[in-house]
Amino acid sequence: MKTAIRWLASASILMISAAAQAQAPEEQAASSVSNEDIVVTARRKDESLQDVPQVVNAVTGAAIEKLNIQKFEDIQTVVPGLSLASGSSGTSTRLSLRGVTYDSFGSAPPTVEFYMNDATIFGTLLFQSMYDIGQIEVLRGPQGTLRGRAAPSGSITVTTRRADLFDVGGYVNGTATDRGGINLNAAIGVPIIKGAVALRLAGIVDQNDYDFVKSVNNGTSPFSNSRGGRASLRIEPSDNITANITYQYLDRQQKAFPGVESMVISQPGAAVGTGPFLRAADRRGITDGAVTIDEQQQVLNGQLTWRFAGQRLDYVGSLTFWDSKTSTPQDLANLIPGTELRQNVETDFQTRSNEVRLSSDERLFNFLDYTIGVFDFWNRSTNDIDNVGTLIDTYQRRHERSFFGNLTAHLGENTEISGGIRKITFKSADRMTLTAFGIDLLPYVERKHTPTIYNASISHRFSDDFMVYASTGSSWRAGPLTLGVFRPLTPNLDRFLNIRPEKSKSYEVGFKSTLLDRRLTLNVSAFHQDFDGYIYRGAPVNYVNLGRTGESLNVFNFQANVPAKVNGVEVELAYKPSDRFNLSASFAYAKGKIKNGEIACNDSDGDGVPDTGPVTIGSIKAASGGDAVAACSVTQRLSYAPNWSLVLTPEYNAPITERVSGFVRGLFSYYPDNPNDPTNAFDSVKAYSLLNLYLGIRDPDNAWEVSLFAKNLLNTKRTLTRGDRPQATFGVTNPAYGDYVSATYTRPREFGVNVRYAFGSR
């Protein structure tokens, strides 16, 4: 690794010399900081961020490069109130936005929808290495009347860079770290027919030690290796026709160990085994085997626009193919040393989406804009599961079709009233089969729903620099049909497995302003959201299963419909007192609460309150009146994420010579005390902060840059999640427990060097 860093440093010296000599004198004038507004596509059209009557956090491609953001989940470091995490299983994602937590293992539609180049995409496919990105936009609040699928908390859109129709351009970007990380990505765009057809090719090689967790019982190191490429074709045969076609491929292999901590640390008096004493900061696991992942993904995306007679016809479509092989240890307590019980899963996931929109390119009657369209989304997922010798096949299909329309009236130059609806038809089909015996554990089940959602907003500009707005909207999510419990349904199992759809309504007010001759931007919003039947996925709960030899004690993450409310405030500030210094600050507060919600629980004493006492088959039946799982009424926080967070990004630059500028920039994130999982008394997280620091030199026109960086400079160590029960060994008649609990932690301090060179149209 030291050799790699030295190689990059040597290459950077040569590159600086060449770039400095090649730079034309007139380019030096471009070193001044631009005051132009950020352009976003939150409402499916290009417009200034300050003109959109909703909260949109825009992370530009330039910001991604400057802050050395290599993974999609690292966007959370610059967007407060957003929490993103990918699980070690490779197929799971967990996120929080606006006080609501979503876990993909729950199988319900996400609370936040994802889009790449305007088309719906499965979120897990984005939680990989990023490269050649134009912009990422985080849209907060209910989405769905103008953008694809309904989502109660927001949407995240990713736009990749397109080729320039007139000039050759591209870049090379390399990063090496002291912890084994190597990331090389590059792109080149070439006009094929000048002004009409252009092609851009981009690729990445990313190698790192994943989460740095090693096992005390396995000498191999964790890793994540990704290789991918993207081809983007841009066609504009005339002024009124535009087509963009993108194909993307990614291949990834990963090995990781589930992290643990000695149970006695969080629960004094717990049993102490013969294994080593482990703290979360030790970054250790105990399994003999690792979680291994081998996945390939392909995404084909197309956009077509035809402008005619003051109107605009858009088509957006995508095809996704994702194949994954995952092997997960089941002897999590390592009670069978030297032999690993495994669950092997082969997943075949496909999606298809098509959308056609007709909208006004010029205002009708000089005051009215409209959009109407149809959206069609289909996905199929099959899983071949070998769970310690038990063979299971699952099949899931989702088909969603909707019709939508939106009208915007411009009352004079300063007032805008907008409203829209979307009529959805949602169909699903599920089946689970015990392969060896041909037994349908879950018979073929089909469901259909036909909800309608809406949005409305009003905004008024008191001046060119100050706008106020108010909006309201509704959202909807289909209830999941939970797979994994193989015994006949009881009343409690039925209500915690077969979940009805969720509905929500949101209300928001805010203002957007630019002050001090446009050197200061201040945006503030406040919101309230009500959920009817929020789809809640709880922590693992014991239940009574019926096995071949009779009753046994099993564990499952049950779900439930619960009432919930969220209140929040969001603030964005950007200040540029001079061309040499700028500061951005963002703050997000969201407090969600479940009130009197019935959830599945561990209730060892029958008082209707979740507890952590020892659970037996007899205590479950006693607490539930003979049912297979106990139920509790809870009033608790809705999200696992902190109620608020703060992000600061300062940067100072100064000329060193006429052709070289120096800079120092920082990325500071602060998180307050967080109770985390409300049903877990042992995983509270104390307040902590993370500081990244970047120091380097660059071309005043940003054609090249060399920087040294330190991520988590202060080496902050925090246990972010901690289990409340010991790790268990599965694959036996009843789970057998050890003396460690699961644990995850902040990433360790990491030093590195980054070299970037861009040329032509870039």
N, C-alpha and C positions, 0 to 999 in steps of 0.2 A: 504493500500500500504506500509506503514511503517512496518507493520507486515511481509509482503512478503519480503521486503528488509532485515529485521533482520533475517528471516528464511534462506535466501540465504547466508547471511554473516556467520551465525552459521554453515550451511552445508559446506561452503568453508573452515572453520577452521578445521573441522573434516577431510575433503578431503585432505587438505594439509598435515596434520599429517600422514594420512594413506599412501599417495603417497610418502612422504619423507622416511618413514620406508621401503616401498616396493621397492624403486628404487635400482637397482643393481649398484655397484661401476663402472662397465665398461660402464654404460650408460652415465656417466658424460662426457665422451670423445665426445659425440655427440652434445655437447653444442656449438661447434664452428660453425660459419656461413658458409653455403655452397656457393661456387662460381659457381655451376653448372648452365647451361643455362636453361631458361624456355622453355619447349617443348609445341608447339602449333600444331593445325591441320588445319591451315588456308587454306592449299592446299590439304585437304583430306588425309593427311599422317602425321605421327609424324616427326617433324623436329624442330631444334632450332629456336627460335624466331629471332635470328640474321641472320639466313640463308634465311628468307622469304623476297622477294623483294617487299614488301608492308608494310604499317603501320598496325600493330596489337597491340592493347592494351590488355594485358593479366592480368586479375584479378584472382589470385589463390584462392583456397578454404581457404588457410591459411590467406590470406589478408582479406577475407570476415569475418572470425572469429575474427581476431585481431582488425578490425575496427568496429565490431558489426554492420555489414550491414545486416539488417533484411528484407528490401523491395527491390524489383528489381530496382525500380527507383532511389534508393540511390547509384547505381553504378555511376551515374553522378557525385557524389562527388569526385570520384577518377579518372575519365576519362574526361579531359578537352575537351570542344567543344561538349560534349554530353549533351543534355537536355531531360529528361524523366518526364512525368507527367501522372497520371491517373485521369480521370474526376470523379466528384461526381455521374454521371449517372451510373457508374459501367461498362459501355460498351465502353467507349471512352478512347483513349490514344493520347497523343501528344508528339512528339519528334522532336529534331533537331540534325543534325550531318552534318559536313562539310558545314555549311551555308545554309542548306535547312530545312524548317519546314514542318512536316507532322501532319495532324489531322485526326484521324480515322473516325470522323463524315463525312469527305468528301467522303467516300466510294471508293476512288481510292486505288489501291494496295499501300502498304507502301513504302516510300523511303528507309527504312531500313528493311531488312527481319530478322526474328527470327528463331532460330533452337534450339531444345533440343535433345541432344544425336544424333546429325547429321541429324535429321528429321525436316522438316518444321513444325512450330507451330504458331498458331494465337497469335499475340503479347499481347493482353489483358490477356491471360491466364498466362503470365509470370509476369504481374504486380501485383503480390500477394506476400505472405510471401515466403521467400527462406530458404531452409534448405538442409543439406547434399550435398553441391555443391562441385564438384571437381575443376572446372575452368570456367570462363566466358571470352570469347574473343570478342573484338570489332574490326571488320575488316573494315577499312576505304576505300572508293572508290567503283567504280562499281563492283558488284558481279553478278554471274549468269552463267558464262561459266563452272565453276567447282562446284558451290554450288547452287543447287536447282533453286530458282526463281530469276529472274532479279531484281536488286535493285540498283538505281543510287548512293546512298550515302554510303552504306555499309551493313554489316550483323553483328548480335550479336548472338553468339552461347553459349549455356549453356550445360555443361556436368555434370551429376550427378555422385556421387561416386559409384564405383563398389565393389562387395565383393572380398575379398582375397581368392584365391583357397586353401591356405595352413593353414592359421591361423585365429582364432577367433579375431574379433576386433570391435571397435565401439567407441561411445562417448556419453556424456550427456552435454547439453549446456543450461544454464538458465540465463535469463535477467529480471530484475525488475527495473522500473523507478519511479520517484516521480510524474509522470503525468499519472499514472494508467496503464502503459504498463507492460504486462507479456508475455514473449516469452519463451516457453520451447520446445526444439527439441532434438531428440536423434536418434541414429542408432546403429544397431548391424549386423555384418556380420559373417556368419557361413559356413565353408566348409561342404557340404553334402557328397560328395565323394572327398576325399582329392586329389587335383591336377586336378580335372575334373569338379566338379559341386559345386557352392557356392551360397548362398542366402543372400541378405542384405535387412533388413527391417528398414525403417526410418519413423518418424512421427513428427508432430508439432502441438502445441496449441499456438495461437497468439491472444492476446486481447489488444486493445489499444483504445484511444479516437480519432482515425482518424486524422482530421485536427484541432481539438480543437475549432471549431466554434459552438457556441450556439446561439439560437434564443431568442430575447427579448420577443417573443410572444409564447414561448414553453419552459417549464421548464426542459425537458429531455436533457440529454447529448448525444453528438454524440458518436458513437462507431464503431469499426470494429472487428469482431470476426471470426477467421479462425481456422479450424481443418482439418488436412490432413495427408495422409500417402502414402508411396511409397514402392513397393516391386521390387527388382532387382534380376534377376536370371542370373548367369554367367555360361556358359557351354563351356568347352574346352576338348572334348573327345580325341583329338590328337593334335600334334604340329601344324597342318595346318588347323584346323577348330576351329572357335571361334563364339559363339553366346551370345548375351546379350539381355534380354527381360525385359522391365520395365513397370510397371503399376502404375499410380499415380491418387490419388483421393483428391479433395479439396472441402470443404463446407464452404461457407462464408456468413455472414449476416452483413449488414452495415446500419447505419443511419447517415445522414449528412445534414447540413443546408447550403444553398448557402450563402457565405459571401458577405457583402455589406459595403458600405461607403456612408456617406451623400454626395450628389452630389455637394453641395455648397463648399466643401473643394477643389475640383479640378476645379470647374467652378463658381467662385465668381459671385454673381448676380442671380444664379439659385434659383428657388423657394424653400422655406424652409417650410416643412410640420409640422404637429403636432407631428410626431414621435420623438424619442430620437435622439440626435446628436451622430453619430457613426463615429469613425475613423477606418481605416483598422486594426490598431493594437489592437483594442478592440475585434476582432475576434467574430463578432456578425452577425447574420442573422435576418430577419424580418418575414419570412414566419410562418404561423401557423403550417404547416406540414413539415416533413423532407423528403429528398430523401431516400427511403428505397430500399435495395437490398437483394435479396435472390438468391444465385447462387450455382450451383454444376458443377464441371468439372471432367472429366475423360480423361486420356491420356494413350494410349497403344502404346508402342514404341518397335521396334525390329531391331537389327543389326546382320547380319550374314556375316562372312568372310571365304572364302575357298582359301587357297594358294596351287597352283599346278604348276609344271614345270616352276618355275620362274615367274608365273603370279599370279594375285590376283582378285578374283571375290567377289564383295561386294553387299549386299542387305540391304537397309534401308527403313523401312516402319513405318507408324504411323496411328492411329485412334484417333480422338478427338471428345468428346461429351461435349457440354456446354449448360446448361439450366440456364436461368436467368429470374427473375421477378423483374422489376424495377418500382417504383412508384415515380413520380416527380411532385412537386407542380407547378401549372400554375398561381397561384395568387402571382407572384413574387413581385409585388408592395404592397401586403397585403391590397388591396382596399376593400376586403370583409372580415372584421375581424370575427374571430370565425368560418369561413367555408373555407375549402380548396378545390379549383378546382384541379383536378389531371389528369395526363396522366399516364396510366398503360400500361406497355409493357411486354409481355411474349416472350422471344427469345429462339428459338431452333436452335443451331448452330452445324454443324457437318463437319468434314474435314477428308479426306483420302489422304495419300501420299504414293507413292511407287517409289523407285529408284533402278536401277541395274547398277553397274559399273564394267567394266573390265579394269584392269590396269596392268602395269608391276611391278612386285615385285623386279625383278632384271633388270638392264639396258639391253636393246637390243643392240647388237653389241658394248657393253661397253660404249655407249655414249647417248642412246636414251631412254627416258621414255614416256609412252603414257597413256591416259585415254580415254575411250569411254563409253557412257552409254545412258540410257533412263530414263526420269523422268515423273511421272504422278501425278497430284494434282487435287483434287476435293473438293469443299465445297458447302454446302447448308445452307441457313439461312432463317428462317421464323419468322415473327414478328406479333403477335396479339396485336393491338394497340387500347386502349380505351382512346381517347383524349377528355375529358370532355363530354362524351356521344356519340361522333362520333367514330364509330367502323371501323377500317381499318386493312386489312391484307396485308402484303408485302411478296414477295417471291423473293429470289435471288439465282442464281446458277452460280458457276464458275468452269470451267474445263480447265486445262492447261496441255498440253503434250509437251515434248521437247526431242530432240536428241542432244547430245553434244559430243565434242571431244577435246582433248588437247595434244599437243606434246611438249616435253622439250628436247632440245639438249644440252649436256654437252661438250663444246669444251675445252678439257683439264680438268684440275682440278679446274680452276678458273673462267671460263666463262660459262654462262648459257643463252640460248635463248629459250623462251617459247611462245606459242600462242595457242589460242583455239576459237571455235565458238559454238554457241547454236542456233538451229532452233526451234522456239516456235510456237505451235498452241494453240491459246487462244479462248475459247468460253464462252459466258455469256448469261444468261436469266434473265429477270426481269419482275415483275408484281406487281401492286398495286390495291387493290379492296376495294371499299366502301361496307363493309360487309352487312349492314342492307338493302341495295337496290340492291346488286349484280352488282353494276356499276364498271367497270374497269376504275379507274382514270388514270392508266397507262396500256394500253393493253400489252399483252405478247410480249416482245421485245427480239429478239435474235441477237447477234453480234458475229463476228468471225474475228480474226486477225492472221497473220502469219509472225511475225517479225523474224529477225536474229540479234544476238548480237555477239560481239567478244572481245577478249583481247589479248594483246601481251606485253612481257616484256623482258628486257635484263639486266643481272647483271654481274659484274666482281669483283673478289676479288684480290686486290693488295697485300693483306697479309691475314693471318688467322684472323686478327683483324680489317680489314677495307674492306667494300664492298660498291660499288656504284651501283645504278640501275636506270632504266627508264622504264616506263610502259605507256600503253594507253589502253583504253577500252570503250565500248559503253554499253548503257543500254536502257531499254524500260519499260513503264508502260501503262497498258490499261486505257483508259479514263473512268471515272465513268458515269453512267446514274443516274442523281440525282433525288431522289424521294422526294416529299413533296409539290410541287406547283401544285394546282389542277385546274387551269384555262387553256383555250386553249392557245397554244403557239403563241407568237408574235416573230418577228425576234430577238429581244434582249433576250427574254426568251429562245429561241431555242439555241442560241450560248452560253448562260451561264448555260444551263442545260445539253445539249448533248455535252459532251467534247470529243475531239479526243485524240488518244494515244499520249504519251509524248516520245520523244527521247532525248538522251544525249550522249555526248562524253567527256572523261576525259583524262588528261595528267598529269603524275607525275614523278618527279625525286627526288632522295634522296640518303643518305648514312647511313650505320650502322657501328658503330665502338666500340671497347673495348680497353681501354688504361690503363696505370699505373698498369701493371701486372694483368689486368682484374678486377681491383677494380673500374674502371670508365667505364660506358657505355653511349654513346652519339649517338642518332639517330635523323636525321633531314630530313624532306621532304618538298617539295613544289608542289602544284597542281593547275590545271586550269580545269574548267568544263563548257561546253556549253550546254544549254538546248534549244531544239526546241519544243515549245508548252508545257512548264512547266505547270503542273496542279496546279493552284493557287486557294486556298479556302480563300475567303475574309471574312471580318467582316460582321455582320448582316446588311442587306440593305433593305430599304422599297421598296415595289412594290405594284401594283394595282391588287388585286385579284377579282374574280367574285364569289360572294356568292349567296345564295338563294334569298337574298333581293336586290341584285345588287352589285355595286362596293364597295370594302372595302380596307382599308390600312392594309397590312400585312408585316411581316418581314421574311427574309430568308437569309441564308449564301450561296450565289451563288458562282460558280466556273468559271474558265476561263483558256484558253490556252494563255500563255504569253511567250515572249522570255526572257531568263535569263542567267546570267553568274556568276560564283563563282571563286574566287582566294583565296588561303590559304597557310599557313605554319604551320607545326607541329614539335615539338621538345620534345624528351624524354631524360632524364638524370637520371642515377642512380649512386650514389657515396658511396663507402664503405671504408673510410680511415682506419678503424680498425674493429676488430670483435665485438666491443661494440657499434659502431655507424654506421648508414646508413641513407642516404637521397635520396629520389626520387623526381624528379621535372618534371612536364609535362606542356607543353604550346601548345595551339591550337588557330590559327587565321584563320578565314574564313569570307570573305566579299562577300555576294551575292547581285545581283542587277537585278531588272526588268527594262527593258528599252523600253519605248513606248508600254506598254502592255494595252490592252483594257479589263477593268473589270467592273462589275456591281458596282454602287455607289449611294450614296445619293447626289444629285445635286440639291439644292433648288433654285439656281439662274441661272441655264442653261449655266454656263461658261465652262462645261466640266471638272471641277476640283472637286474632292470629298470635301465635307464640312459637317459641323455639324449643319447647320441651320435647322429650323423647316421644315418638309416635309409634303406636302399634296397631295391628288390625283391629283389636278390641276397642282402642281409644277412638279410632276413626268412626267405627260403627256407633259407639256410644254418643259421640259428639254430633253425629249426623242423623240420629234416629234410624240407624240401620242402613244408611246409604253407603256408597262406595267412596265418597269424598265429603269432607266437612265444608260448610259454608259460613262465612263471616260477613258482617256488615261493617264497612270501614269508611272513615272520613280521613283522607290523607292527601298528600301532594300527588300531582298528576305525572310530573316529569322526574326523571332521574338526574337531569342536568341542573347546574346551579341556577338559582332564581335570576341572577344577573351576571354579566361579565363586561369587561372593558378592554378595548384594543387601542393602542397608540402606535403610530408609525411616523416617526420624525426622520428627516433627511437633511443633511447639510452638504453642500458642494462648493468648491472653490477652484479657480484655475491654478494649475501648477506651471504650465507653459501655455503658449497660444494654442497648442494642439492637444493638450492633456489636462483633464480636470481630475481632482481628487474628491472623494466623497466618503461620508460615514452615514450609515442609515441603521435604524433599529426597528425591531418589531417586539412590542411589549404587550403581553396578554395577562389579565388579572382575573382570578376566579375566587369568589368568597367561600366561606364555609358552606358545605353542601351535605345535607343529610343522605343524599343518594337514594337508594331503594328504601321506600317507606316501610316495607315489611321486613327489612333486615336491620337489626339494631347494631350491627358490628361493622358496617361499611361506610360510616360517615367520613367525609373528606375535609381536612382542614384547609383553610385558605392558602392559596399559593399563586405564584406568578411565574411566567416563562419569559425569558429575554433572549432574543436573537440579535446578534450584532454583525454588521457587514462593513468592511473597510476596503477601499480599493481605488482604482483609477479607471478612467474611461475617456472615450472620445466625446467632445462636447456635443456632437450630433448623435451620440449613442450607437455609433457603428461598431464599436468594440468596448469591452469591459473586462477587467480582471479584478476579482475580489477575493479576499480571505473572509471566512465567516465562522461564527461560533453559534450553534443552535443550543438552546438551554444553557447559556453562558454561565449562569449561576449554579448550574448542576442541581436544580430543584428536584427533590425526590418526594413523590407522593404516591401512596396507594390509592388508585382511582376506583377500583371495585374490589370487594372482598366477600367471599361466600359466608353464609351463616351456618352452614352444615358441612361436615367433613366430606372430602372427595370419596366417591363410591366406586366399587368395582361391579360392572354389569356383566351379564352373560351367565349369571348363576341364578338359582331359584329365587333368592331375595338379594337385593343389593347388599354388599358388604362394605363397611365404612372404615376409613383409615383415620389419621390424625393430622391431615393437612386440609386447608380450605383453598379454593381457587382465588387468584389474585391477579390484578393487572396494575401497571404503574406508568408513570410518566417516562418518556424516552430519555435516555441518558444524554449527557453533554457530548456534543459532536463538533469537531473542527474540520474545516475543509477549504478547498480552493475551487473557484469557478472561473472559467474562461469562456467568453462569448464573443463571436465575431459575426457581424451581419454585413451583407453587401447588396448593392443594387436596390431593388424595390423592397427587399427584405421579406 
